[in-house]
C-alpha cells in the first residue's frame, strides 16, 4: 500500500489549522474532551501515569499499532475511522482472552502538516469505540514524525475467571465463530479499485470493524476451551490456534458454514472481480472470535458452529487447518513480512 502524506480535501477532517500551528499542550487540549474516563479509572490523564482499579488482582494486557501507508490511508479513512479501528483491534484481543476491556493508553506520532481536525476525529473514534464497553482512554504519548502512527495498549479485567488461551482445544471439540469474516478484506479491495460505492456497508466494516466484544466473556462463561481474535484471516489464525493446541481444525464447506458471509460479499466480488471464499477464509481485520467448545456444549449467543477439532495424523499434522476435509487452496491470510 503506497504511503499517503497529502491531505484528502474530500474528507471532512481536512480543513482548519494543522498540528504545527499548535503547541503540544494545545493539541492535547483538543484531544482530551473526546476521551472517556472509564469505570475502572482512579486517576486519568494529567499526571505521569494513570491509576486503574484491579479488583481481580490480575490484568490482561495487549498492544497493537497502525502505521499510515501500511494499515490505513488518509484519503480512504477519516481520523475517526482510524481511531475506531485502532481501539477495536485492541479491545478484541482482550475479549478473545475472555476478559472485559477496561482502559487503553495511546501513543500518537503525527506530522506537522496534519490537520488538527483529523487528530480530533481520531480522538472521537478512540473514545466512541471505548464507550461501547465502558473502557477509558487514560493516557499515552505524543510525538512528531513523518507519518501518522497510532500505538494502543489495552488493559482488561478477567472478572475472577481463568483466561481462555489458544492452547486448550482438544480432539472432539466444536469449532465456532462469532462475528464476521471477509468483509474488511472486501472493503479494502473495493477502495483499492475505486469502487467503494459498490457496497458501502462492506467498506464500512474495513473502516470501522464491529468485533463481537461481549462474546468473549460469554464464551469463557460457557466453557470455551480455546479462543483467539481473527485479525489475520480465519485460516492463518486457525493455524495458530491449532499449533498452540497440537491439533487439527477441520472446517466445514464454506458454502455451508460461512453462507451468510459469502452472501454479504457477493456484490463486492462482482464489482471488483474478487473471490468471496478467499476473502472469507483469508481476509483479516473483521476481528471476529474463533473459539472451541466441548462437544455437546451449548454455544453462547452470537457463535455458530463452523467445524470440529480432530487429532493430528499422517495426513494432517498438528497445526493444520482443513476446509471440508481437505487442505485449502486459497490464500492463508495476512503476513507482515512474507512476500
C-alpha positions in Angstrom: 0.0 0.0 0.0 1.6 3.3 -1.0 2.2 5.8 1.7 -0.1 8.8 1.7 1.0 12.1 3.2 -1.1 14.6 1.3 -4.3 15.9 2.8 -7.6 14.5 1.4 -9.8 17.5 0.7 -12.9 15.4 0.2 -12.8 14.1 3.7 -14.5 16.1 6.5 -11.5 16.5 8.8 -9.0 18.1 6.3 -9.8 21.7 6.9 -8.7 24.2 9.5 -5.3 24.6 11.4 -2.6 21.9 11.2 -0.7 20.3 14.1 2.3 22.7 13.6 0.0 25.6 14.4 -0.4 24.4 18.0 1.8 23.6 20.9 1.8 20.1 22.3 -0.4 21.2 25.2 -2.7 23.0 22.8 -3.1 19.8 20.8 -3.7 17.7 23.9 -6.4 20.2 24.9 -8.2 19.4 21.7 -7.9 15.7 22.3 -8.8 15.2 25.9 -12.5 16.3 25.7 -13.3 13.4 23.4 -11.9 10.7 25.6 -13.9 8.7 28.2 -12.5 8.1 31.7 -13.8 4.5 32.1 -15.3 2.9 35.1 -12.1 1.4 36.4 -10.0 4.6 36.3 -8.9 6.1 39.6 -6.6 8.7 38.0 -6.7 9.6 34.4 -4.6 11.8 32.0 -2.7 14.7 33.5 0.0 13.0 35.7 3.0 11.0 34.7 0.9 7.8 34.8 -2.7 6.7 35.2 -4.0 4.6 38.1 -6.5 1.9 37.5 -8.5 -0.4 39.8 -7.7 -4.1 39.5 -10.3 -5.9 41.7 -9.5 -9.3 40.1 -5.8 -8.9 41.1 -4.8 -9.7 37.5 -4.8 -7.7 34.3 -4.9 -8.8 30.7 -2.6 -6.6 28.6 -2.1 -6.4 24.8 -0.8 -3.8 22.3 -1.1 -3.1 18.6 -0.1 -0.4 16.1 -1.4 1.2 13.0 1.0 2.8 10.6 0.0 5.2 7.9 0.5 3.8 4.4 0.6 0.2 5.6 -2.5 -0.2 7.7 -4.6 2.8 6.6 -4.6 5.7 4.1 -5.9 9.2 4.9 -7.6 9.5 1.5 -9.6 6.5 2.3 -10.3 6.9 6.1 -11.2 9.8 8.3 -9.4 10.3 11.6 -12.5 9.0 13.4 -12.3 5.8 11.3 -8.7 5.2 12.2 -9.3 5.9 15.9 -12.1 3.5 15.9 -10.1 0.8 14.2 -7.1 1.3 16.5 -9.2 0.9 19.6 -11.3 -2.0 18.4 -8.4 -4.2 17.2 -7.0 -4.0 20.8 -10.4 -4.4 22.6 -10.9 -7.5 20.5 -7.6 -9.0 21.8 -8.8 -8.6 25.4 -12.2 -10.1 24.6 -10.5 -13.1 23.0 -9.0 -13.9 26.4 -12.5 -13.9 27.9 -11.9 -10.6 29.6 -13.7 -7.2 29.6 -11.6 -4.3 28.3 -11.2 -1.6 30.9 -8.7 1.0 29.6 -6.3 1.9 26.8 -3.3 4.2 26.5 -2.4 5.6 23.2 1.0 6.7 21.7 0.5 9.0 18.7 3.0 10.2 16.1 1.8 13.0 13.8 3.4 15.1 11.1 3.3 18.8 11.5 1.1 19.3 8.4 -1.7 17.0 9.7 -5.0 18.9 10.1 -5.9 19.3 13.8 -9.4 18.3 12.9 -8.1 14.9 11.8 -6.5 14.4 15.2 -9.7 15.4 17.0 -11.5 12.9 14.8 -9.0 10.2 15.8 -9.8 11.0 19.5 -13.5 10.8 18.8 -13.1 7.4 17.2 -11.0 6.1 20.1 -13.5 7.4 22.6 -16.5 6.1 20.7 -15.1 2.6 20.5 -14.1 2.5 24.2 -17.5 3.7 25.2 -19.1 0.6 23.7 -17.6 -1.4 26.6 -17.2 1.2 29.3 -13.4 1.4 28.8 -11.4 4.6 29.4 -8.6 6.3 27.5 -6.3 7.1 30.4 -3.1 8.5 28.9 -0.3 7.9 26.4 2.3 9.9 24.5 2.5 12.4 21.7 5.4 12.9 19.2 6.1 14.4 15.8 7.1 12.3 12.8 6.9 11.9 9.0 3.7 9.8 9.0 0.8 9.0 11.4 1.4 6.1 13.8 -1.2 5.1 16.4 0.0 2.6 19.0 -2.5 1.4 21.5 -2.0 -0.7 24.7 -5.2 -2.1 26.2 -5.9 -3.5 29.7 -8.7 -5.9 30.6 -10.4 -7.5 33.6 -10.9 -11.2 33.9 -13.6 -10.8 36.5 -12.4 -13.8 38.5 -12.3 -16.4 35.7 -9.3 -18.0 34.1 -8.2 -16.6 30.7 -9.1 -18.6 27.6 -5.9 -19.5 25.8 -5.1 -20.6 22.3 -3.7 -23.9 23.6 -6.8 -25.6 25.1 -8.5 -27.1 22.1 -8.9 -30.9 22.3 -10.0 -33.5 19.7 -13.8 -33.8 19.6 -14.3 -30.1 20.4 -16.6 -27.9 18.3 -15.0 -25.1 16.3 -17.2 -21.9 16.4 -17.1 -18.4 15.2 -18.6 -15.1 16.4 -18.7 -12.1 14.2 -18.0 -11.8 10.5 -15.1 -12.7 8.2 -14.1 -11.4 4.8 -15.9 -8.0 4.9 -12.8 -5.9 5.8 -10.7 -7.5 3.0 -13.5 -7.0 0.5 -13.9 -3.4 1.6 -10.2 -2.8 1.1 -10.3 -4.4 -2.3 -13.2 -2.0 -3.3 -11.3 1.0 -2.0 -8.2 -0.1 -3.9 -10.3 -0.4 -7.1 -12.1 2.9 -6.6 -15.4 1.0 -6.2 -16.4 1.9 -2.7 -19.8 2.8 -4.0 -20.5 -0.8 -4.9 -21.2 -1.9 -1.3 -20.8 0.9 1.3 -21.8 -1.4 4.1 -18.9 -3.8 3.4 -16.5 -0.8 3.0 -17.7 0.4 6.4 -16.5 -2.8 8.1 -13.0 -2.1 6.8 -13.1 1.4 8.1 -14.8 0.7 11.4 -14.9 -3.0 12.3 -17.5 -4.2 14.8 -15.9 -7.0 16.8 -18.3 -9.1 19.0 -16.7 -7.9 22.2 -19.4 -9.2 24.5 -19.0 -12.7 23.0 -15.5 -13.2 24.5 -16.6 -13.2 28.2 -19.7 -15.1 27.2 -17.6 -17.8 25.6 -15.4 -18.0 28.7 -18.5 -18.4 30.9 -19.8 -21.1 28.5 -16.7 -23.2 28.9 -14.7 -22.3 25.8 -11.5 -24.4 25.7 -9.6 -22.1 23.3 -10.2 -18.8 21.7 -8.5 -16.0 19.7 -9.2 -12.9 17.7 -9.4 -13.4 13.9 -7.1 -10.5 12.9 -5.1 -12.0 10.1 -7.6 -14.3 8.5 -9.6 -17.4 9.5 -7.0 -19.8 8.1 -3.9 -18.1 9.4 -5.3 -17.6 12.9 -6.9 -21.1 12.8 -3.4 -22.4 12.2 -2.1 -20.5 15.2 -4.8 -21.9 17.5 -4.3 -25.4 16.1 -0.5 -25.2 16.5 -0.8 -24.0 20.1 -3.2 -26.8 20.9 -1.4 -29.5 18.9 -4.5 -30.4 17.0 -6.1 -30.1 13.5 -9.1 -27.8 12.8 -11.4 -29.3 10.2 -13.7 -26.5 9.0 -16.9 -27.3 7.1 -17.6 -26.3 3.5 -17.6 -22.5 3.2 -20.9 -22.5 1.3 -22.5 -24.1 4.3 -20.7 -22.8 7.4 -19.9 -19.3 6.0 -23.0 -18.9 3.9 -24.1 -15.5 5.4 -20.6 -14.1 5.0 -20.4 -15.2 1.4 -23.8 -13.7 0.6 -22.7 -10.4 2.1 -19.5 -10.4 -0.1 -21.3 -11.2 -3.4 -21.8 -7.5 -4.5 -18.2 -6.7 -3.7 -16.9 -9.8 -5.6 -19.0 -8.8 -8.6 -17.7 -5.2 -8.5 -14.0 -5.9 -8.4 -13.8 -9.5 -9.7 -12.9 -10.8 -6.3 -13.2 -14.2 -4.7 -15.6 -14.2 -1.8 -14.3 -17.6 -0.5 -10.8 -16.3 -0.5 -11.8 -13.2 1.4 -13.8 -15.2 4.0 -11.0 -17.7 4.6 -8.0 -15.4 4.2 -9.2 -11.9 4.9 -8.4 -10.3 8.3 -9.4 -7.3 10.4 -13.1 -8.1 10.8 -11.9 -9.1 14.3 -14.4 -11.9 14.9 -13.7 -14.5 17.6 -12.6 -18.1 16.8 -13.3 -20.5 19.6 -13.6 -24.1 20.5 -16.1 -25.7 22.9 -16.6 -29.2 24.3 -18.7 -31.4 22.2 -22.4 -31.0 23.3 -21.9 -27.6 24.9 -24.5 -25.0 24.2 -22.8 -22.3 22.2 -23.4 -18.8 23.6 -25.4 -16.2 21.6 -23.5 -14.9 18.6 -21.4 -18.1 17.9 -22.1 -20.5 15.1 -20.5 -23.9 14.5 -18.1 -23.9 11.6 -16.1 -27.2 12.2 -14.6 -29.7 14.6 -11.3 -30.3 16.3 -9.5 -33.6 15.4 -6.3 -35.4 16.2 -3.2 -34.8 14.1 -2.3 -37.8 11.9 0.0 -38.6 8.9 -2.4 -36.8 6.6 -2.7 -33.6 8.6 -0.1 -32.7 11.2 -0.6 -30.6 14.3 -1.3 -27.0 13.4 -3.2 -27.9 10.2 -6.5 -26.3 9.1 -8.6 -28.3 6.7 -11.5 -27.0 4.8 -14.3 -29.6 4.2 -11.7 -32.3 5.0 -9.0 -31.1 2.6 -6.1 -28.7 2.6 -7.2 -25.3 1.4 -6.0 -24.0 -1.9 -6.9 -20.3 -1.2 -4.7 -17.7 0.5 -3.8 -18.4 4.1 -4.1 -14.8 5.3 -2.1 -11.7 6.1 1.7 -11.9 6.7 3.5 -8.8 7.7 6.9 -9.8 6.4 6.4 -12.6 3.9 6.4 -12.0 0.2 
